């Protein structure tokens, strides 16, 4: 079964599970000179899985410590946010 992968685009999606697209992560690593072989070897689904895990870590680590509140009460992730 294919991994469910949806990037939050700033719309307050109810089904998003990551903040970063694979192509954006690849480009970031390339731009910062950290395009590591291990990352490239993961393939698309492995990269997606790791980006979802990174989002889950962020939520677990900093949940309740972000400024403001979610823009949509039904959004799946902590961002986007409204600063109050």
Protein Blocks (a to p, Z undefined) as FASTA:
>chain_A
ZZdddddehlopakbcbfbdfklmmmmmmmnopacfklmmnommlmmmmmmmmmmmmmmm
mgoiaghjdfbfkbfbfbdcddZZ
